[in-house]
Amino acid sequence: MGAVLMAEGDSKAALSELRSACEHLHEIEAPYEAAQVNVLLGLACRQMGDGDSGRLELEAARRVFRQLGASPDLAAVDGLLAAPVPRRSDSLTSREIEVLRLVASGRTNRAIAGELRISEKTVARHLSNIFTKLDLPSRAAATAYAFQHRIV
């Protein structure tokens, strides 16, 4: 159920289900399956913006996979640990998300300002905040981010 909730984008609800599943798998001594759930927990934590907890869950899974000789799983977890932690769009204000959606739709600052009834300078400030919060270098990167994270 936790994997389904994650696929639906509900990481918060997924965490509860996954933690419960992990506890149950430890109780019945199913280390491989518990490690698989640790991977999902790690991904859910990352999606919630908790990169440190995500890393700890992934490292726990990595230890078990190494101990069990589960090479493909170990390689997959190593790849996840090496990948940059995605930024949360939750850190954006609702207005910044509106601006990001409009940027991703190809609108200019002037068009965005007119649509939102704010000044172009305010649009530029929102964009600056978006670039800083999400560590993005440009409008193109912000557009890609919006599509990758289903903000658009």
DSSP file (Angstrom, degrees, kcal/mol; ACC not computed):
  #  RESIDUE AA STRUCTURE BP1 BP2  ACC     N-H-->O    O-->H-N    N-H-->O    O-->H-N    TCO  KAPPA ALPHA  PHI   PSI    X-CA   Y-CA   Z-CA
    1    1 A M     >        0   0    0      0, 0.0     4,-2.5     0, 0.0     5,-0.2   0.000 360.0 360.0 360.0 -37.6    0.0    0.0    0.0
    2    2 A G  H  >  +     0   0    0      1,-0.2     4,-2.1     2,-0.2     5,-0.2   0.889 360.0  51.0 -61.3 -40.3    2.9    2.4    0.8
    3    3 A A  H  > S+     0   0    0      2,-0.2     4,-2.3     1,-0.2    -1,-0.2   0.879 110.0  50.5 -65.0 -37.3    4.3    2.0   -2.7
    4    4 A V  H  > S+     0   0    0      2,-0.2     4,-1.8     1,-0.2    -2,-0.2   0.928 109.3  50.3 -65.6 -45.0    0.9    2.8   -4.2
    5    5 A L  H  <>S+     0   0    0     -4,-2.5     5,-2.8     1,-0.2     4,-0.3   0.884 110.6  50.1 -61.4 -38.5    0.6    5.9   -2.1
    6    6 A M  H ><5S+     0   0    0     -4,-2.1     3,-1.6     1,-0.2    -1,-0.2   0.922 108.2  52.4 -64.6 -43.3    4.0    7.0   -3.2
    7    7 A A  H 3<5S+     0   0    0     -4,-2.3    -1,-0.2     1,-0.3    -2,-0.2   0.828 107.8  52.4 -62.3 -30.7    3.1    6.4   -6.8
    8    8 A E  T 3<5S-     0   0    0     -4,-1.8    -1,-0.3    -5,-0.1    -2,-0.2   0.505 122.3-109.9 -82.0  -4.4    0.0    8.6   -6.2
    9    9 A G  T < 5S+     0   0    0     -3,-1.6     2,-1.0    -4,-0.3    -3,-0.2   0.577  81.1 126.4  89.4   9.9    2.2   11.3   -4.8
   10   10 A D     >< +     0   0    0     -5,-2.8     4,-2.1     1,-0.2     5,-0.1  -0.602  21.8 160.4-101.9  72.9    1.1   11.0   -1.2
   11   11 A S  H  >  +     0   0    0     -2,-1.0     4,-2.2     1,-0.2    -1,-0.2   0.839  69.4  58.7 -63.1 -35.0    4.5   10.5    0.4
   12   12 A K  H  > S+     0   0    0      1,-0.2     4,-1.0     2,-0.2    -1,-0.2   0.942 110.7  40.5 -62.8 -48.3    3.3   11.5    3.9
   13   13 A A  H  > S+     0   0    0      1,-0.2     4,-1.7     2,-0.2    -1,-0.2   0.864 112.2  58.3 -67.0 -35.1    0.7    8.8    4.0
   14   14 A A  H  X S+     0   0    0     -4,-2.1     4,-3.1     1,-0.2     5,-0.3   0.882  97.6  60.7 -62.1 -38.9    3.2    6.4    2.4
   15   15 A L  H  X S+     0   0    0     -4,-2.2     4,-2.6     1,-0.2     5,-0.2   0.913 104.8  47.7 -56.4 -45.4    5.6    6.9    5.2
   16   16 A S  H  X S+     0   0    0     -4,-1.0     4,-2.0     2,-0.2    -1,-0.2   0.935 114.8  45.0 -62.4 -47.5    3.2    5.6    7.8
   17   17 A E  H  X S+     0   0    0     -4,-1.7     4,-2.3     1,-0.2    -2,-0.2   0.913 114.5  48.8 -62.9 -43.4    2.3    2.5    5.8
   18   18 A L  H  X S+     0   0    0     -4,-3.1     4,-2.6     2,-0.2    -2,-0.2   0.887 109.4  51.5 -67.8 -39.1    5.9    1.8    4.9
   19   19 A R  H  X S+     0   0    0     -4,-2.6     4,-2.3    -5,-0.3    -1,-0.2   0.921 111.2  48.6 -62.8 -42.5    7.1    2.1    8.5
   20   20 A S  H  X S+     0   0    0     -4,-2.0     4,-2.2    -5,-0.2    -2,-0.2   0.918 112.3  48.5 -62.3 -44.2    4.4   -0.4    9.6
   21   21 A A  H  X S+     0   0    0     -4,-2.3     4,-2.5     1,-0.2    -2,-0.2   0.899 110.1  51.9 -63.2 -40.7    5.4   -2.8    6.8
   22   22 A C  H  X S+     0   0    0     -4,-2.6     4,-2.0     2,-0.2    -2,-0.2   0.920 109.2  49.4 -63.7 -44.3    9.1   -2.5    7.7
   23   23 A E  H  X S+     0   0    0     -4,-2.3     4,-2.2     1,-0.2    -1,-0.2   0.926 111.9  49.0 -59.0 -45.5    8.3   -3.3   11.4
   24   24 A H  H  X S+     0   0    0     -4,-2.2     4,-1.9     1,-0.2    -2,-0.2   0.908 109.9  51.1 -62.3 -42.6    6.2   -6.3   10.4
   25   25 A L  H  <>S+     0   0    0     -4,-2.5     5,-2.7     1,-0.2    -1,-0.2   0.845 109.8  50.1 -66.7 -33.4    9.0   -7.6    8.1
   26   26 A H  H ><5S+     0   0    0     -4,-2.0     3,-1.2     3,-0.2    -1,-0.2   0.897 108.4  53.8 -68.3 -39.7   11.6   -7.3   10.8
   27   27 A E  H 3<5S+     0   0    0     -4,-2.2    -2,-0.2     1,-0.3    -1,-0.2   0.881 112.0  42.9 -61.9 -38.7    9.3   -9.2   13.2
   28   28 A I  T 3<5S-     0   0    0     -4,-1.9    -1,-0.3    -5,-0.1    -2,-0.2   0.318 116.2-116.3 -92.7  10.5    8.9  -12.1   10.8
   29   29 A E  T < 5 +     0   0    0     -3,-1.2    -3,-0.2     1,-0.2    -2,-0.1   0.949  63.5 146.4  56.0  58.7   12.6  -12.0   10.0
   30   30 A A     >< +     0   0    0     -5,-2.7     4,-2.3     1,-0.1     5,-0.2  -0.713  14.5 169.2-119.2  75.8   12.4  -11.1    6.3
   31   31 A P  H  > S+     0   0    0      0, 0.0     4,-2.4     0, 0.0     5,-0.2   0.857  72.2  51.9 -64.0 -38.3   15.5   -8.9    5.9
   32   32 A Y  H  > S+     0   0    0      2,-0.2     4,-1.9     1,-0.2     5,-0.1   0.950 113.8  43.4 -63.3 -47.8   15.6   -8.7    2.1
   33   33 A E  H  > S+     0   0    0      1,-0.2     4,-1.9     2,-0.2    -1,-0.2   0.879 112.7  53.2 -65.4 -38.1   12.0   -7.5    2.0
   34   34 A A  H  X S+     0   0    0     -4,-2.3     4,-2.1     1,-0.2    -1,-0.2   0.896 107.9  51.5 -63.3 -39.5   12.5   -5.2    4.9
   35   35 A A  H  X S+     0   0    0     -4,-2.4     4,-1.8     2,-0.2    -2,-0.2   0.876 106.3  54.1 -65.5 -37.0   15.5   -3.7    3.0
   36   36 A Q  H  X S+     0   0    0     -4,-1.9     4,-1.7     1,-0.2    -1,-0.2   0.901 109.4  48.0 -62.1 -39.1   13.3   -3.2   -0.1
   37   37 A V  H  X S+     0   0    0     -4,-1.9     4,-2.8     1,-0.2    -2,-0.2   0.861 105.6  58.8 -69.1 -34.9   10.9   -1.3    2.1
   38   38 A N  H  X S+     0   0    0     -4,-2.1     4,-2.6     2,-0.2    -1,-0.2   0.884 103.6  52.9 -59.6 -37.2   13.8    0.8    3.5
   39   39 A V  H  X S+     0   0    0     -4,-1.8     4,-2.3     2,-0.2    -1,-0.2   0.942 110.3  46.3 -62.5 -46.5   14.5    1.9    0.0
   40   40 A L  H  X S+     0   0    0     -4,-1.7     4,-2.6     1,-0.2    -2,-0.2   0.895 111.7  51.9 -62.9 -39.6   10.9    3.0   -0.4
   41   41 A L  H  X S+     0   0    0     -4,-2.8     4,-2.9     2,-0.2    -1,-0.2   0.916 108.6  51.6 -61.1 -42.6   11.1    4.8    3.0
   42   42 A G  H  X S+     0   0    0     -4,-2.6     4,-2.1     1,-0.2    -2,-0.2   0.910 111.6  46.1 -60.7 -42.9   14.3    6.5    1.8
   43   43 A L  H  X S+     0   0    0     -4,-2.3     4,-2.4     2,-0.2    -1,-0.2   0.896 112.4  50.5 -67.7 -39.9   12.6    7.7   -1.3
   44   44 A A  H  X S+     0   0    0     -4,-2.6     4,-1.6     2,-0.2    -2,-0.2   0.920 109.9  50.5 -64.4 -43.1    9.5    8.8    0.5
   45   45 A C  H  <>S+     0   0    0     -4,-2.9     5,-2.8     1,-0.2     4,-0.3   0.925 110.6  49.7 -59.7 -44.0   11.6   10.8    3.0
   46   46 A R  H ><5S+     0   0    0     -4,-2.1     3,-1.7     1,-0.2    -1,-0.2   0.918 108.3  52.4 -61.1 -43.1   13.5   12.5    0.2
   47   47 A Q  H 3<5S+     0   0    0     -4,-2.4    -1,-0.2     1,-0.3    -2,-0.2   0.810 107.1  53.5 -63.8 -28.0   10.2   13.4   -1.5
   48   48 A M  T 3<5S-     0   0    0     -4,-1.6    -1,-0.3    -3,-0.2    -2,-0.2   0.479 124.4-106.1 -83.7  -2.2    9.1   14.9    1.8
   49   49 A G  T < 5S+     0   0    0     -3,-1.7     2,-1.0    -4,-0.3    -3,-0.2   0.548  84.3 125.2  91.5   7.5   12.3   17.0    1.8
   50   50 A D     >< +     0   0    0     -5,-2.8     4,-2.1    -6,-0.2     5,-0.1  -0.676  25.3 166.0-102.2  78.8   14.0   15.0    4.6
   51   51 A G  H  > S+     0   0    0     -2,-1.0     4,-2.4     1,-0.2    -1,-0.2   0.831  71.7  55.9 -62.8 -35.0   17.2   14.1    2.8
   52   52 A D  H  > S+     0   0    0      2,-0.2     4,-2.2     1,-0.2    -1,-0.2   0.943 110.6  42.8 -66.1 -47.6   19.1   13.1    5.9
   53   53 A S  H  > S+     0   0    0      1,-0.2     4,-2.4     2,-0.2    -1,-0.2   0.888 113.2  54.7 -64.6 -37.4   16.4   10.5    6.9
   54   54 A G  H  X S+     0   0    0     -4,-2.1     4,-2.3     1,-0.2    -2,-0.2   0.921 108.1  48.4 -60.3 -44.0   16.2    9.4    3.3
   55   55 A R  H  X S+     0   0    0     -4,-2.4     4,-2.6     1,-0.2    -1,-0.2   0.906 110.1  51.9 -63.0 -42.0   20.0    8.8    3.3
   56   56 A L  H  X S+     0   0    0     -4,-2.2     4,-2.1     2,-0.2    -2,-0.2   0.907 110.5  47.9 -62.3 -41.8   19.8    6.8    6.6
   57   57 A E  H  X S+     0   0    0     -4,-2.4     4,-2.1     2,-0.2    -1,-0.2   0.918 113.1  47.9 -64.7 -42.9   17.1    4.5    5.2
   58   58 A L  H  X S+     0   0    0     -4,-2.3     4,-2.5     1,-0.2    -2,-0.2   0.887 110.9  50.9 -66.0 -38.4   19.0    3.9    2.0
   59   59 A E  H  X S+     0   0    0     -4,-2.6     4,-2.2     2,-0.2    -1,-0.2   0.875 108.3  52.7 -67.0 -35.7   22.2    3.2    3.9
   60   60 A A  H  X S+     0   0    0     -4,-2.1     4,-1.7     2,-0.2    -2,-0.2   0.925 111.4  46.4 -63.1 -43.8   20.3    0.7    6.1
   61   61 A A  H  X S+     0   0    0     -4,-2.1     4,-2.7     1,-0.2     5,-0.2   0.907 109.7  55.0 -63.3 -41.4   19.0   -1.0    2.9
   62   62 A R  H  X S+     0   0    0     -4,-2.5     4,-2.5     1,-0.2     5,-0.2   0.903 105.4  52.1 -59.5 -42.9   22.5   -1.0    1.5
   63   63 A R  H  X S+     0   0    0     -4,-2.2     4,-2.4     1,-0.2    -1,-0.2   0.920 112.4  45.3 -60.4 -44.3   24.0   -2.8    4.5
   64   64 A V  H  X S+     0   0    0     -4,-1.7     4,-2.4     2,-0.2    -2,-0.2   0.932 112.6  49.6 -67.3 -45.1   21.4   -5.6    4.3
   65   65 A F  H  X>S+     0   0    0     -4,-2.7     5,-2.6     1,-0.2     4,-0.8   0.894 112.8  48.2 -61.2 -39.3   21.8   -6.0    0.5
   66   66 A R  H ><5S+     0   0    0     -4,-2.5     3,-0.6    -5,-0.2    -1,-0.2   0.929 111.9  49.5 -64.9 -44.6   25.6   -6.1    0.9
   67   67 A Q  H 3<5S+     0   0    0     -4,-2.4    -2,-0.2     1,-0.2    -1,-0.2   0.863 114.9  44.2 -62.1 -37.1   25.2   -8.7    3.7
   68   68 A L  H 3<5S-     0   0    0     -4,-2.4    -1,-0.2    -5,-0.2    -2,-0.2   0.557 110.5-120.0 -85.6  -8.4   22.9  -10.8    1.6
   69   69 A G  T <<5 +     0   0    0     -4,-0.8     2,-1.8    -3,-0.6    -3,-0.2   0.793  55.9 157.0  73.7  27.6   24.9  -10.5   -1.6
   70   70 A A     >< +     0   0    0     -5,-2.6     4,-2.6    -6,-0.2     5,-0.2  -0.574  13.0 175.0 -86.6  76.2   22.1   -8.9   -3.4
   71   71 A S  H  > S+     0   0    0     -2,-1.8     4,-2.7     1,-0.2     5,-0.2   0.866  71.2  49.8 -57.0 -46.5   24.3   -7.2   -6.0
   72   72 A P  H  > S+     0   0    0      0, 0.0     4,-2.0     0, 0.0    -1,-0.2   0.918 115.0  45.1 -61.9 -40.2   21.6   -5.7   -8.3
   73   73 A D  H  > S+     0   0    0      2,-0.2     4,-2.4     1,-0.2    -2,-0.2   0.898 112.1  52.3 -67.1 -39.8   19.8   -4.2   -5.3
   74   74 A L  H  X S+     0   0    0     -4,-2.6     4,-2.5     1,-0.2    -1,-0.2   0.914 109.8  48.7 -61.5 -43.9   23.1   -3.0   -3.9
   75   75 A A  H  X S+     0   0    0     -4,-2.7     4,-2.0     2,-0.2    -1,-0.2   0.894 110.5  51.4 -63.8 -40.0   24.0   -1.3   -7.2
   76   76 A A  H  X S+     0   0    0     -4,-2.0     4,-1.9    -5,-0.2    -2,-0.2   0.917 111.7  46.2 -64.0 -43.3   20.5    0.4   -7.4
   77   77 A V  H  X S+     0   0    0     -4,-2.4     4,-2.8     2,-0.2     5,-0.2   0.894 109.3  54.8 -67.5 -39.3   20.9    1.7   -3.9
   78   78 A D  H  X S+     0   0    0     -4,-2.5     4,-1.8     1,-0.2    -1,-0.2   0.903 107.9  50.8 -59.3 -39.6   24.4    3.0   -4.6
   79   79 A G  H  X S+     0   0    0     -4,-2.0     4,-1.4     2,-0.2    -1,-0.2   0.902 110.6  48.2 -63.6 -41.4   22.9    4.8   -7.6
   80   80 A L  H  < S+     0   0    0     -4,-1.9    -2,-0.2     1,-0.2    -1,-0.2   0.900 111.2  50.2 -65.9 -40.4   20.3    6.4   -5.4
   81   81 A L  H  < S+     0   0    0     -4,-2.8    -1,-0.2     1,-0.2    -2,-0.2   0.831 111.8  48.4 -67.2 -30.9   22.8    7.4   -2.7
   82   82 A A  H  < S+     0   0    0     -4,-1.8    -1,-0.2    -5,-0.2    -2,-0.2   0.735  94.8  92.1 -80.2 -23.0   25.0    9.0   -5.4
   83   83 A A  S  < S-     0   0    0     -4,-1.4     2,-0.1    -5,-0.1    -3,-0.0  -0.392  89.0-100.6 -73.0 148.3   22.1   10.9   -7.0
   84   84 A P        -     0   0    0      0, 0.0    -1,-0.1     0, 0.0    -2,-0.1  -0.392  39.8-107.2 -66.1 146.3   21.4   14.5   -5.8
   85   85 A V        -     0   0    0     -4,-0.1   -34,-0.1     1,-0.1    -4,-0.0  -0.615  38.6-117.0 -75.2 124.9   18.5   14.8   -3.4
   86   86 A P        -     0   0    0      0, 0.0     2,-0.2     0, 0.0   -37,-0.1  -0.293  26.9-118.3 -62.7 147.2   15.6   16.4   -5.2
   87   87 A R        -     0   0    0     47,-0.2     2,-0.4     1,-0.1    47,-0.1  -0.550  26.0-115.5 -82.5 150.8   14.4   19.7   -3.9
   88   88 A R    >   -     0   0    0     -2,-0.2     3,-0.8    45,-0.1     4,-0.1  -0.710   9.2-155.4 -87.0 134.2   10.9   20.1   -2.5
   89   89 A S  G >  S+     0   0    0     -2,-0.4     3,-1.8     1,-0.2    -1,-0.1   0.620  88.1  81.7 -78.9 -11.2    8.5   22.3   -4.3
   90   90 A D  G 3  S+     0   0    0      1,-0.3    -1,-0.2     4,-0.0     4,-0.0   0.744  78.4  67.9 -63.1 -21.8    6.7   22.6   -0.9
   91   91 A S  G <  S+     0   0    0     -3,-0.8    -1,-0.3    42,-0.1     2,-0.2   0.651  85.4  89.3 -74.3 -12.1    9.3   25.2    0.0
   92   92 A L  S <  S-     0   0    0     -3,-1.8     2,-0.1    -4,-0.1    38,-0.0  -0.581  82.8-119.2 -82.6 146.7    7.8   27.5   -2.6
   93   93 A T     >  -     0   0    0     -2,-0.2     4,-2.2     1,-0.1     5,-0.2  -0.346  30.4-105.6 -74.1 165.8    5.0   29.9   -1.6
   94   94 A S  H  > S+     0   0    0      1,-0.2     4,-2.0     2,-0.2     5,-0.1   0.875 123.5  51.3 -61.8 -35.6    1.7   29.5   -3.4
   95   95 A R  H  > S+     0   0    0      2,-0.2     4,-2.6     1,-0.2    -1,-0.2   0.898 108.0  51.8 -68.2 -39.9    2.4   32.6   -5.4
   96   96 A E  H  > S+     0   0    0      1,-0.2     4,-2.8     2,-0.2    -2,-0.2   0.886 108.7  51.1 -63.4 -37.8    5.8   31.3   -6.4
   97   97 A I  H  X S+     0   0    0     -4,-2.2     4,-2.6     2,-0.2    -1,-0.2   0.908 109.2  51.1 -65.2 -40.7    4.2   28.1   -7.6
   98   98 A E  H  X S+     0   0    0     -4,-2.0     4,-2.1     2,-0.2    -2,-0.2   0.941 112.2  46.4 -58.6 -47.7    1.7   30.2   -9.7
   99   99 A V  H  X S+     0   0    0     -4,-2.6     4,-2.7     1,-0.2    -2,-0.2   0.918 111.4  51.9 -62.0 -43.9    4.6   32.1  -11.2
  100  100 A L  H  X S+     0   0    0     -4,-2.8     4,-2.7     1,-0.2    -1,-0.2   0.913 108.7  50.8 -60.3 -43.4    6.5   28.8  -11.9
  101  101 A R  H  X S+     0   0    0     -4,-2.6     4,-1.2     1,-0.2    -1,-0.2   0.914 112.4  46.6 -59.8 -42.9    3.5   27.3  -13.7
  102  102 A L  H  <>S+     0   0    0     -4,-2.1     5,-2.0     2,-0.2    -2,-0.2   0.884 111.7  50.3 -69.9 -38.1    3.2   30.4  -15.8
  103  103 A V  H ><5S+     0   0    0     -4,-2.7     3,-1.9     1,-0.2    -2,-0.2   0.935 109.7  51.7 -61.0 -45.8    6.9   30.5  -16.6
  104  104 A A  H 3<5S+     0   0    0     -4,-2.7    -1,-0.2     1,-0.3    -2,-0.2   0.754 103.1  58.8 -65.0 -23.4    6.7   26.8  -17.6
  105  105 A S  T 3<5S-     0   0    0     -4,-1.2    -1,-0.3    -5,-0.2    -2,-0.2   0.473 123.8-104.9 -84.7  -0.3    3.8   27.6  -19.9
  106  106 A G  T < 5 +     0   0    0     -3,-1.9    -3,-0.2     1,-0.3    -2,-0.1   0.525  67.8 149.9  95.9   7.3    6.1   30.0  -21.8
  107  107 A R      < -     0   0    0     -5,-2.0    -1,-0.3     1,-0.1     2,-0.1  -0.420  41.9-125.3 -75.8 149.2    4.8   33.3  -20.6
  108  108 A T     >  -     0   0    0     -2,-0.1     4,-2.5     1,-0.1     5,-0.2  -0.359  29.2-103.8 -81.2 168.3    7.0   36.3  -20.3
  109  109 A N  H  > S+     0   0    0      1,-0.2     4,-2.8     2,-0.2     5,-0.2   0.897 124.0  52.9 -59.5 -39.8    7.4   38.3  -17.1
  110  110 A R  H  > S+     0   0    0      2,-0.2     4,-2.2     1,-0.2    -1,-0.2   0.921 110.3  46.4 -63.1 -44.0    5.2   41.0  -18.6
  111  111 A A  H  > S+     0   0    0      2,-0.2     4,-2.4     1,-0.2    -2,-0.2   0.900 113.4  49.2 -65.7 -40.5    2.5   38.5  -19.4
  112  112 A I  H  X S+     0   0    0     -4,-2.5     4,-2.7     2,-0.2     5,-0.2   0.929 109.8  51.6 -63.6 -45.0    2.7   36.9  -15.9
  113  113 A A  H  X>S+     0   0    0     -4,-2.8     5,-2.0     1,-0.2     4,-1.0   0.916 111.8  47.1 -58.4 -44.7    2.5   40.3  -14.3
  114  114 A G  H  <5S+     0   0    0     -4,-2.2    -1,-0.2     3,-0.2    -2,-0.2   0.910 113.5  47.3 -64.3 -42.8   -0.6   41.2  -16.3
  115  115 A E  H  <5S+     0   0    0     -4,-2.4    -2,-0.2     1,-0.2    -1,-0.2   0.887 120.4  36.8 -67.7 -39.2   -2.3   37.8  -15.5
  116  116 A L  H  <5S-     0   0    0     -4,-2.7    -1,-0.2    -5,-0.2    -2,-0.2   0.495 106.5-124.7 -92.4  -4.0   -1.5   38.0  -11.8
  117  117 A R  T  <5S+     0   0    0     -4,-1.0     2,-0.3    -5,-0.2    -3,-0.2   0.922  70.7 118.1  58.6  47.3   -2.0   41.7  -11.5
  118  118 A I      < -     0   0    0     -5,-2.0    -1,-0.2    -6,-0.2    -2,-0.1  -0.839  69.8 -88.3-130.9 169.6    1.4   42.4  -10.0
  119  119 A S     >  -     0   0    0     -2,-0.3     4,-1.9     1,-0.1     5,-0.1  -0.387  30.2-118.6 -78.7 159.2    4.4   44.4  -11.3
  120  120 A E  H  > S+     0   0    0      1,-0.2     4,-2.6     2,-0.2     5,-0.2   0.854 116.9  58.4 -62.5 -33.9    7.0   42.9  -13.5
  121  121 A K  H  > S+     0   0    0      2,-0.2     4,-2.1     1,-0.2    -1,-0.2   0.891 104.7  49.8 -63.1 -39.4    9.5   43.7  -10.7
  122  122 A T  H  > S+     0   0    0      2,-0.2     4,-2.6     1,-0.2    -1,-0.2   0.895 109.6  51.3 -66.8 -39.7    7.5   41.5   -8.4
  123  123 A V  H  X S+     0   0    0     -4,-1.9     4,-2.6     1,-0.2    -2,-0.2   0.940 109.6  50.2 -60.0 -46.6    7.5   38.7  -11.0
  124  124 A A  H  X S+     0   0    0     -4,-2.6     4,-2.4     1,-0.2    -2,-0.2   0.886 110.1  50.6 -60.0 -39.0   11.3   39.0  -11.3
  125  125 A R  H  X S+     0   0    0     -4,-2.1     4,-2.4     2,-0.2    -1,-0.2   0.916 109.4  50.1 -66.0 -43.1   11.6   38.8   -7.5
  126  126 A H  H  X S+     0   0    0     -4,-2.6     4,-2.5     1,-0.2    -2,-0.2   0.920 111.0  49.9 -60.3 -42.7    9.4   35.7   -7.3
  127  127 A L  H  X S+     0   0    0     -4,-2.6     4,-2.9     1,-0.2    -2,-0.2   0.913 108.8  51.8 -62.6 -41.9   11.6   34.1  -10.1
  128  128 A S  H  X S+     0   0    0     -4,-2.4     4,-2.2     1,-0.2    -1,-0.2   0.917 110.7  48.5 -59.8 -43.1   14.7   35.0   -8.1
  129  129 A N  H  X S+     0   0    0     -4,-2.4     4,-3.1     2,-0.2     5,-0.3   0.908 111.2  50.3 -63.1 -42.2   13.3   33.3   -5.0
  130  130 A I  H  X S+     0   0    0     -4,-2.5     4,-2.4     2,-0.2    -2,-0.2   0.941 110.7  48.8 -61.3 -48.4   12.3   30.2   -7.1
  131  131 A F  H  X>S+     0   0    0     -4,-2.9     5,-2.4     1,-0.2     4,-0.6   0.903 115.9  44.4 -58.8 -41.8   15.8   30.0   -8.6
  132  132 A T  H ><5S+     0   0    0     -4,-2.2     3,-0.6    -5,-0.2    -2,-0.2   0.950 114.5  46.4 -69.0 -49.9   17.4   30.3   -5.1
  133  133 A K  H 3<5S+     0   0    0     -4,-3.1    -2,-0.2     1,-0.2    -1,-0.2   0.866 123.0  34.8 -62.6 -37.6   15.1   27.9   -3.3
  134  134 A L  H 3<5S-     0   0    0     -4,-2.4    -1,-0.2    -5,-0.3    -2,-0.2   0.411 106.3-123.5 -99.1   1.9   15.3   25.2   -5.9
  135  135 A D  T <<5 +     0   0    0     -3,-0.6    -3,-0.2    -4,-0.6    -4,-0.1   0.945  57.1 154.3  54.7  53.4   18.9   25.9   -6.8
  136  136 A L      < -     0   0    0     -5,-2.4    -1,-0.2    -6,-0.2    -2,-0.1  -0.875  40.2-153.5-114.0 145.2   18.1   26.5  -10.5
  137  137 A P        +     0   0    0      0, 0.0     2,-0.3     0, 0.0    -1,-0.1   0.671  67.5   4.8 -91.9 -16.7   20.1   28.6  -12.9
  138  138 A S  S  > S-     0   0    0      1,-0.1     4,-2.1    -7,-0.1     5,-0.1  -0.938  73.1 -94.5-158.1 172.8   17.5   29.7  -15.4
  139  139 A R  H  > S+     0   0    0     -2,-0.3     4,-2.7     2,-0.2     5,-0.2   0.880 122.1  55.1 -62.2 -39.1   13.9   29.8  -16.7
  140  140 A A  H  > S+     0   0    0      1,-0.2     4,-2.4     2,-0.2    -1,-0.2   0.918 108.9  46.4 -62.5 -43.0   14.6   26.8  -18.8
  141  141 A A  H  > S+     0   0    0      2,-0.2     4,-2.6     1,-0.2    -1,-0.2   0.888 112.0  51.4 -65.9 -38.4   15.8   24.8  -15.7
  142  142 A A  H  X S+     0   0    0     -4,-2.1     4,-2.5     2,-0.2    -2,-0.2   0.893 109.6  50.2 -64.9 -39.4   12.7   26.0  -13.8
  143  143 A T  H  X S+     0   0    0     -4,-2.7     4,-2.1     2,-0.2    -2,-0.2   0.931 111.3  47.9 -63.1 -46.2   10.5   24.9  -16.6
  144  144 A A  H  X S+     0   0    0     -4,-2.4     4,-2.9     1,-0.2     5,-0.2   0.922 111.7  50.8 -60.7 -43.6   12.1   21.4  -16.7
  145  145 A Y  H  X S+     0   0    0     -4,-2.6     4,-2.3     1,-0.2     6,-0.2   0.922 107.8  52.9 -59.0 -45.2   11.8   21.3  -12.9
  146  146 A A  H  <>S+     0   0    0     -4,-2.5     5,-3.1     1,-0.2     6,-1.1   0.890 113.8  42.5 -60.4 -40.7    8.1   22.1  -13.1
  147  147 A F  H ><5S+     0   0    0     -4,-2.1     3,-1.2     3,-0.2    -1,-0.2   0.909 113.5  51.1 -73.4 -41.6    7.4   19.3  -15.6
  148  148 A Q  H 3<5S+     0   0    0     -4,-2.9    -2,-0.2     1,-0.3    -1,-0.2   0.839 116.3  41.4 -63.4 -33.1    9.6   16.8  -13.8
  149  149 A H  T 3<5S-     0   0    0     -4,-2.3    -1,-0.3    -5,-0.2    -2,-0.2   0.191 111.8-118.3-103.4  15.7    7.8   17.5  -10.5
  150  150 A R  T < 5S+     0   0    0     -3,-1.2    -3,-0.2     1,-0.1    -4,-0.1   0.842  71.2 135.1  53.5  40.6    4.4   17.7  -12.1
  151  151 A I      <       0   0    0     -5,-3.1    -4,-0.2    -6,-0.2    -1,-0.1   0.757 360.0 360.0 -84.2 -27.5    3.8   21.2  -11.0
  152  152 A V              0   0    0     -6,-1.1    -1,-0.2    -9,-0.1    -5,-0.1   0.423 360.0 360.0 -90.7 360.0    2.5   22.1  -14.5
